[in-house]
């Protein structure tokens, strides 16, 4: 392939996700403005392609596990699309 004069720094990474149906959820805990929050990236598998859908932000709830938060997002926004 012809080099167009632009070089990119490409690295390999492993993404750990929670899978529900054809959706994948990447959960992470962060601190923003001194407060603990979570972010969850949502992806959809469509054959060999993984599509990014959206990133959700929410307050950190110590009683809620990552699995429970991903399940809640799935039930609220994506379960109907699977049926």
C-alpha positions as CSV (number, residue, x, y, z in Angstrom):
1,X,0.0,0.0,0.0
2,X,1.3,3.5,-0.9
3,X,2.5,5.7,2.0
4,X,0.7,9.0,1.8
5,X,3.2,10.8,4.0
6,X,1.2,10.4,7.2
7,X,2.5,8.1,9.9
8,X,0.3,6.9,12.8
9,X,1.3,5.5,16.1
10,X,-0.8,2.3,16.2
11,X,-0.9,0.2,19.3
12,X,-2.7,-3.0,20.2
13,X,-5.0,-3.0,23.3
14,X,-7.3,-5.4,24.9
15,X,-10.8,-4.0,25.8
16,X,-12.5,-5.8,28.7
17,X,-16.3,-5.5,28.3
18,X,-19.5,-7.0,29.7
19,X,-21.6,-8.6,26.9
20,X,-25.4,-8.7,26.9
21,X,-27.0,-10.0,23.8
22,X,-25.3,-8.4,20.8
23,X,-24.2,-5.4,22.9
24,X,-20.9,-4.8,24.8
25,X,-20.5,-2.4,27.7
26,X,-17.1,-1.0,28.7
27,X,-17.4,0.2,32.4
28,X,-15.0,2.4,34.1
29,X,-14.9,4.5,37.3
30,X,-13.5,8.0,37.2
31,X,-13.1,11.1,39.3
32,X,-14.5,14.4,37.8
33,X,-14.4,17.7,39.7
34,X,-13.7,15.8,43.0
35,X,-16.7,13.5,42.6
36,X,-16.7,9.8,41.7
37,X,-18.6,9.0,38.5
38,X,-18.8,6.1,36.1
39,X,-18.7,6.0,32.3
40,X,-20.0,3.2,30.2
41,X,-19.3,2.9,26.5
42,X,-21.8,0.9,24.6
43,X,-20.9,-1.1,21.4
44,X,-23.0,-3.3,19.2
45,X,-21.7,-6.3,17.3
46,X,-23.0,-6.5,13.8
47,X,-21.3,-9.5,12.1
48,X,-17.6,-8.9,12.1
49,X,-18.0,-5.2,12.8
50,X,-18.2,-3.6,16.3
51,X,-20.1,-0.3,16.2
52,X,-19.6,2.4,18.9
53,X,-23.0,3.7,20.0
54,X,-22.7,6.0,22.9
55,X,-20.9,6.8,26.2
56,X,-23.1,7.3,29.3
57,X,-22.0,9.1,32.4
58,X,-23.6,8.5,35.8
59,X,-22.9,9.2,39.5
60,X,-21.0,6.4,41.2
61,X,-23.3,4.3,43.3
62,X,-21.2,2.1,45.7
63,X,-24.0,-0.4,46.1
64,X,-24.3,-1.0,42.4
65,X,-21.8,-3.4,40.7
66,X,-20.5,-2.9,37.2
67,X,-22.7,-5.7,36.0
68,X,-25.8,-4.2,37.6
69,X,-25.1,-0.8,35.9
70,X,-24.6,-2.4,32.5
71,X,-27.8,-4.5,32.9
72,X,-29.7,-1.3,33.8
73,X,-28.5,0.5,30.7
74,X,-29.3,-2.5,28.6
75,X,-32.9,-2.8,30.0
76,X,-33.5,0.9,29.7
77,X,-32.2,1.6,26.2
78,X,-31.3,-1.5,24.2
79,X,-33.4,-4.6,25.2
80,X,-36.2,-3.6,22.8
81,X,-33.8,-3.5,19.9
82,X,-32.8,-7.1,20.5
83,X,-36.4,-8.4,20.4
